[in-house]
Amino acid sequence: MSDQLSKGRVVRSRPMARQRGVVLVISLIVLVAMTLAGIALVRSTDTASVISGNFAFRQAALQAVDTGVESAFLAITQAGGYASAAAATTAATTTGGIYSPILLTDTSPADGVPDVDWSTITPVDVNGNAVRWVIERMCSQNIDPGAPDLIRINCSIVYGPDGESKREAGLVNPIQSTAYRITIRVTGPRNTVVTTQSVVAM
């Protein structure tokens, strides 16, 4: 130990005790744990935001389906539409969708969705969602509307009141409607895709 003079007195100083650093190590461990907990909280919050955002986009796409159904329905029923004798046997492509006088076979996968190249259809924009539709007359062959007997054999039809009894009696039922399958496909933000189908009879 060294001797020092302080006001005429000899003062003996002691060496400082060595600090072991245990408190520093524990503090670092706690800091790392708190950092990891903060990161986990931020990530969980981001995930919840993404999920809620995706759900909102899907709901918006489902609402846009109504526009597609209405557009396709008008294309069938309006004067000179696809249900008319002049257009029933002719395939057509318009803004928003296409029409086929026969069912389009879905090959792979066999999921009931018509086998078409959706990218070739010019979509209708509904609040940022691209709406496309395909109308298929539910016939296995391209039958002229003037041949009701062939339509009954090759197409899906809906009978009016007492239709079944008239058919059983072998009579031509004047109240029979050809069925059309409408497939609506809506694509939206974040790769949102909604596909629905409806069947109408005309």
RABEL-V744884 format. One record per residue. N is the residue number from 1. NEAR is the number of other ideal C-beta (glycine too) atoms within 10 Angstrom. D_LAST is the distance of its C-alpha to the last C-alpha in Angstrom with 1 decimal. Layout:
n | near | d_last
N | NEAR | D_LAST
N | NEAR | D_LAST
This chain:
n | near | d_last
1 | 7 | 111.4
2 | 7 | 112.5
3 | 8 | 114.9
4 | 10 | 114.2
5 | 8 | 116.5
6 | 7 | 115.1
7 | 5 | 117.6
8 | 5 | 120.4
9 | 7 | 118.9
10 | 8 | 117.7
11 | 10 | 114.0
12 | 8 | 112.5
13 | 9 | 108.7
14 | 6 | 106.4
15 | 7 | 103.7
16 | 6 | 100.2
17 | 6 | 98.4
18 | 6 | 95.7
19 | 8 | 92.1
20 | 8 | 90.1
21 | 10 | 86.6
22 | 8 | 84.9
23 | 9 | 83.4
24 | 10 | 82.0
25 | 10 | 80.3
26 | 10 | 78.7
27 | 11 | 77.5
28 | 11 | 75.9
29 | 10 | 74.1
30 | 10 | 72.8
31 | 10 | 71.7
32 | 10 | 69.8
33 | 10 | 68.1
34 | 10 | 67.1
35 | 10 | 65.7
36 | 10 | 63.6
37 | 10 | 62.3
38 | 10 | 61.4
39 | 10 | 59.6
40 | 10 | 57.6
41 | 10 | 56.7
42 | 10 | 55.5
43 | 10 | 53.4
44 | 10 | 51.8
45 | 10 | 51.0
46 | 10 | 49.4
47 | 10 | 47.3
48 | 10 | 46.1
49 | 10 | 45.2
50 | 11 | 43.3
51 | 10 | 41.3
52 | 10 | 40.5
53 | 12 | 39.5
54 | 14 | 37.2
55 | 10 | 35.5
56 | 13 | 35.1
57 | 18 | 33.5
58 | 16 | 31.1
59 | 12 | 30.1
60 | 18 | 29.6
61 | 25 | 27.4
62 | 15 | 25.2
63 | 14 | 24.9
64 | 23 | 23.9
65 | 20 | 20.9
66 | 13 | 19.2
67 | 19 | 19.6
68 | 27 | 17.9
69 | 17 | 14.8
70 | 11 | 14.7
71 | 21 | 15.3
72 | 25 | 12.7
73 | 18 | 10.0
74 | 10 | 11.5
75 | 22 | 11.8
76 | 21 | 8.1
77 | 14 | 7.5
78 | 11 | 11.0
79 | 5 | 12.6
80 | 8 | 13.1
81 | 17 | 10.9
82 | 24 | 9.9
83 | 20 | 6.7
84 | 14 | 9.4
85 | 9 | 11.7
86 | 10 | 14.5
87 | 17 | 13.4
88 | 22 | 11.1
89 | 16 | 14.4
90 | 11 | 16.4
91 | 14 | 17.2
92 | 13 | 17.9
93 | 12 | 19.9
94 | 14 | 20.0
95 | 10 | 22.0
96 | 19 | 20.6
97 | 26 | 18.6
98 | 21 | 17.6
99 | 22 | 14.6
100 | 21 | 15.0
101 | 21 | 13.4
102 | 17 | 15.0
103 | 16 | 16.0
104 | 16 | 19.1
105 | 9 | 21.9
106 | 14 | 23.8
107 | 7 | 27.4
108 | 6 | 29.8
109 | 7 | 29.4
110 | 9 | 26.7
111 | 8 | 25.2
112 | 10 | 21.4
113 | 15 | 21.3
114 | 18 | 20.3
115 | 12 | 23.5
116 | 18 | 23.6
117 | 7 | 26.4
118 | 19 | 25.3
119 | 8 | 28.4
120 | 9 | 27.2
121 | 20 | 24.3
122 | 11 | 25.6
123 | 19 | 24.9
124 | 18 | 24.3
125 | 10 | 27.3
126 | 19 | 26.9
127 | 11 | 30.4
128 | 12 | 31.8
129 | 23 | 28.8
130 | 19 | 27.0
131 | 27 | 23.2
132 | 25 | 21.3
133 | 29 | 17.8
134 | 23 | 16.3
135 | 25 | 12.7
136 | 21 | 12.5
137 | 26 | 10.1
138 | 16 | 11.4
139 | 23 | 13.4
140 | 12 | 17.1
141 | 12 | 17.6
142 | 14 | 16.4
143 | 22 | 15.0
144 | 12 | 14.6
145 | 18 | 11.5
146 | 10 | 14.4
147 | 11 | 15.4
148 | 17 | 13.4
149 | 9 | 16.4
150 | 14 | 16.4
151 | 20 | 12.8
152 | 17 | 13.7
153 | 13 | 16.8
154 | 16 | 15.8
155 | 22 | 12.4
156 | 18 | 11.2
157 | 19 | 8.9
158 | 14 | 8.6
159 | 16 | 10.5
160 | 12 | 11.0
161 | 9 | 14.7
162 | 11 | 17.2
163 | 16 | 14.9
164 | 10 | 17.4
165 | 11 | 20.3
166 | 17 | 19.0
167 | 15 | 18.4
168 | 8 | 21.9
169 | 9 | 23.3
170 | 6 | 22.1
171 | 9 | 20.1
172 | 10 | 16.9
173 | 18 | 14.3
174 | 9 | 12.6
175 | 11 | 10.2
176 | 18 | 8.2
177 | 15 | 4.8
178 | 22 | 5.4
179 | 16 | 6.5
180 | 26 | 7.8
181 | 19 | 11.2
182 | 21 | 12.7
183 | 23 | 16.5
184 | 23 | 18.6
185 | 24 | 22.3
186 | 26 | 24.8
187 | 18 | 28.5
188 | 20 | 31.2
189 | 13 | 35.0
190 | 10 | 37.1
191 | 8 | 34.7
192 | 19 | 32.1
193 | 12 | 28.9
194 | 21 | 25.9
195 | 16 | 22.9
196 | 16 | 19.9
197 | 15 | 16.5
198 | 15 | 13.3
199 | 12 | 10.2
200 | 18 | 6.8
201 | 16 | 3.8
202 | 16 | 0.0
